[in-house]
Amino acid sequence: MDDMWKKWMGKVLSAGLMSAVLLGGYTPAEAASKNIRVALFVDTGQGYRGVVPAVTLTTEKGMDVTLVGPEGKTKLPGLGGDEARYRVDEYHLIVAESSDWNRAQQVAQQMSQRKYEGSIQVVKRGGQTVYQVVSGTYGTYQAAANQAKTVAQATGQQPSVKGPLRLEAGRFNSLKEAQDWQAIFEGSGISAYPVLVGDKSKASFAVWIGDEVSQEALTALARKAAAEIPGFSYKQPSTQSYVVLKQDAYGSKSDTIWKYVFSPKVKLTVEPKKAGSVSLIGVVERDNRTYRGEMELSEYKGNLTLVNELSMEEYLYGVVGSEMAPGWPLEALKTQAVLARTRAVGTGNKYGIANLSDTVYEQAYYGYTKESKDIRKAVDDTEGEVIYYKGKIAESLFYSNAGGMTADGTEVWGNPVPYLRPVMSDDTDPLVKAKIWYLVSMVDGTLGYIRSDLVRVTGGTNPVGLRQAIVSTNSTNLRSGPSTAYHRVLSTLPTGAEVTIVAEEAEENAYSWTRGPYTPAEVAGMINATQAKSNAPRVSTNLKTLRVTERGPSGRVMEMKADGTEIAVSSPDAHRSIFQQGASTLRSTKFDVEEMGTFTILGAGGKRTTYPVGSSNVQAVGANDYGSVSANGYNDQFLIYRGTDDWRVASKTQQFLFRGTGFGHGLGVSQYGAKAMAESGYDYEEILQHYYQDVTIEQ
């Protein structure tokens, strides 16, 4: 759980403590024991926003599907198979069709490479199998037509728009009979599908023809069908409770699954058939995760929406395992269980059709595979327990690492939170366990970082006493900082390359981190991208200074200035999202900024020379009166010795390096701090009451 929801929470807290907004109107104790609804795909315009055109569900022993619509609730007959795909019956594209499976696959892959959805639908036409590449669902014809043009330009294909307008040919007693008539229509060149029509008593089978986009096309289809296959009335269906049955390829041309194309006016509930002690249902489009409970599919706010409904405690098994690691001390896991339950109960019905999402907008929930025996015990041992402050449910706030001290509310949202004040937090476990990287200097003076296990220390030293080493693996990357994920590659070194070890640093970890160094133009671009949203003054791309000008009680950044101009932010915690390059942001606001191009040299007689920001004319005087030369040759970066084996990397032109501790907003419970306290013998209630002041933990 992180800063993604801080704006919403800031509004809540600015009006005072959040009142007990609970699940379905229940009291906290009641809500903690009821089912919870978790949106896996949803877009309501706020919070988590993520949808897909189709959802593929998998089970071990098959699935039971129930339709709930205007005509009532109907359990649909089993169609067989352990997998099925689900779409809303709307406008869509047929991007290409071919009797050649390989051709259809190529088009589907082409769509995927260009970030468009494309699944392969299988139809029979005149006794021949045809593979159609289907893409998207669209609420209007115009939206589909516009997308067809976009796809055509990107792929060179010629998509056609298909719609949800159809004619009913007749009702039948079985799926087999409906399929037999489907084949007859298909043999006459008329698209036809079996349809499950729901009512209160029993689902019936029908055959519907067409995928039309207008009433004119529907009228023309009726004339053609009446001429080809007389004897049916060919009227538009009157029911709104239906599922059109199609088939999709599932991995190979010989493996097909049912596709339920359901009415926008209904919802489908899917439950796995009983299989062993725990029956699970998988979601392919959610990284193939598996879940307890049941899945509900519907169209909501114009999008296909998938909701996982299950009991509160079963939900928490997945949350605690997603937010903490199995094998952590039991008391730490219990701490997380109470926090997660408090968060779930206090969220209310945030998404209208669901209480919360499965993402860090509320709290991570990655399903059954994140469970373990100790995590289930932690949840069960704290069953029903939530955190209260003065009789009202408290805000459940947690994050990875406090960097040594938790935050004050003013440092995160600008508002004090009466039960969350800064406290010390032992968060150094990731730092202690981190791999070591070497800051090294190459023969040509280039400075960079190499992981320590990729070099061999020779035992020799250079004239100033620094250790020497050689690269022991081929194609070793020299990087701008101590991590492979966040720091760029400067060069690739061969086995045997000589390096001088200047210093040691821990690999990027949850406690300590660096970002950059960034150029003035890069930093100015980051700042101006956010300043433009608030009409704040823009800063020069020739930025000279970037300073922290105010810190909060825990040392977190409250205010920054660029060349003397204050950087506008919506809240203090927003400082960390300003300095973003790609997907990489600052991990916390507990950081310092090193101006690498700003430095002062003390000369003879106490003379001080402060090098102007941006100057590249930095000279070094050699031993034995050797003439002055550019510091470290043609390299922009060079070393300054500050005594007692303390070296600073400076630059001839300005660069900005961020060094920080902590991971997350810092308000509430540090997960690594909870782990350390549990390892020291504290129980979960003591841990919670260390990070939360004046609260009670009640069932």
C-alpha positions, 0 to 999 in steps of 0.5 A: 500500500503506497502513495497512489491513494494519498490525495483521496486520503488527504481529503478524508483526513483534512475533514477530521478522522474518518468515520466508520464507513463500513462494508454494506452498512455493517458494524466493523465487527460484523463486516469483519466476518462477512464476505468481501468483494475484490475488483480484479478488473474495474474502471470507475474513474477513480482509484485503480483503473484497469480493464481488459476486453475478455477474461479467461477463467480456469478450474481443475474440475469445471465450473458452475455458471449462474446468470442473474438478469432482468428475468431472474436468476438462472443456473446455466447448464454445464457445457464441459471443459475446465476453461472458459472465456467471457466477453460482454456482447458489444461491438467488436472487430474481426481483424482478419480471418483465414482457414490457415491457423498459422496465418491467424496466429501471425495476425494475433501476434502482430496485434499483441506486439502493437499492444492490441488485444487479439484472440482467435475465434473458431467458426465452421463455415461450409464444413470448413474451419475458419479462424477469426482474429477478434479484438476489443469490445466497444459500446458504440459503432463509432468507437469500434469504427474509429479503432478499426482505422487505428488498427488498420494503420498500425497493422496493415490489416482491414478490420471489419466491425461486428455488432450485437444485433441479431435475429432469433431463429428458434428455441430448442431442447438441447445444445446439440439440437441448437448446434445442428441448426447452427451448422445448417445456417453456417452452411448457407453462409449465415453466421449463427450461434447457440444461445442460452436464454435465462429465466427464473425456472430453467435456461433454454437453448436458442439459435440466433443469427448475425453480428449486425451493426444496424437495423438496415443490416438486420432487415437485409439479414432477415430477408436472406435467412427467410429465402435460404431457410424458411420456416422461422419468424426471424424476429429480434430477441425480446430477452435481455438475459442471454449468453451467446456461445462462441468458441475460441482457440486456447493455445492451439488449433486443436484446443478450443474453449467456450466463450460466453458472450453475455448481455450487458444487462446481466451478471454471471457468477462463476464457481469452481466445481469441488476439487479437493479441500480447496477449490480454486479458480484461475484468471489468465489475464491476472498473471494466471493467479488462482483464487478462492471464492467465486468470480462475478462478471458484468458490464459496469461503467461501460467496461467488463468488470471482474469481481472476486467474492470470498470470505474476509479471512480467506481474502486476508490469507492472500493479502498478508502473503502478498504484503509480507513474506511467508517465513517472517516471524509469526507476530509480524504476520499477525501485525499485518493481518490486523492491519489488512483487516482494518484496511478492508473493513474501513474501505467501505464500498469504494468501487460501487460494485466492489469494496476494494481492488486487488492492487496497492491502491488499497492493499496487494491481494495476489490470491491463493499462491501467496498463502502459507501455513504460517500466514493462515495461522496469523490470520486465524489467530487474529480473526475479526480484530481491527484497530480503533481510535476513540471508538472509531475504526482507525486508518490502516497505514503500512509500507515497506520501510521507514528508513529509521523513523516513521513519518508525521502526518504533516510530512505525508499529506500536510495534515496531522494524524492524532494517533500516528506520530514519528517513532524510531523504527529498526528497518536496517535488515535489508541493508545488512543483507544487501550485496556489496558493490564497489565504486571503482575507477578504471584505467582511463579514469572512468568512475562507476559501480561493479558488484563485488562478486564480479571482481577479484581483489589482487592484494595490490594498492595504488600510490594513494593506498586504494585497493586494486582488482581485476574483473573476473567475469566476461561482459561485466556491466559498469553502472552509474549506481549500485543496482541492476534495476535502477542505474544505467550501464556505462560500459561493458568490461571484459575479463581481466580489466583492471579497476581501482576500488574507491569505496563500498556501497550496499546494493539498492535495498528497501532501506537505502537507495540512490537515484541518478545522477541526473543532468540539469536538463533532466531534473528541470524536465521532471520538475516542469512536467509537474509544475505545468499542472499547477501553473507554477513557474517553470525552471531553467534547463540550465538548473544550477541548484536543487536544495531541500529547504524544509524538513519535517519532524522525522527528517522527511522533505517538506519543501524544495527549491530549484534555483531559489524557486519553490517546487509546487506540490499537492502534498509533501509526499508528492516530492518523491513522484516528481523526480521520476525517470521512466518507471523509477521514482524516489522511494521515499521523501527521506532523502538528500540531494548531492549537487555534484558540480558544486564544491569548494577547495581549500588552498594555501593560506586558507584561501577558498575557491568555490567552483561555479556551477556548470564550470568544466574548467577544473584543473589538477596540479601534478606532483613534482610541479608537473603542470596543471591538467584537466581533472581526471582527463576528459572525464566529467566526473572526478574524485575529491579526497576529504581525508580519512579514506573519505572520497567524494565523486564530483563533476565538472558540470552540474549533476544531481544525485539523490541519496535516501532511506526508506521505502514508502510514505512512512506513515503508520507501520513499517513492515521491516520494523515490525519484523525486527520487533517480532524477532526481538520478542514483541507480540503483534499488539505491542508492535501495533501500539508502538507505531500507533498511539492511543489505539485499541485492538478489538474483535 
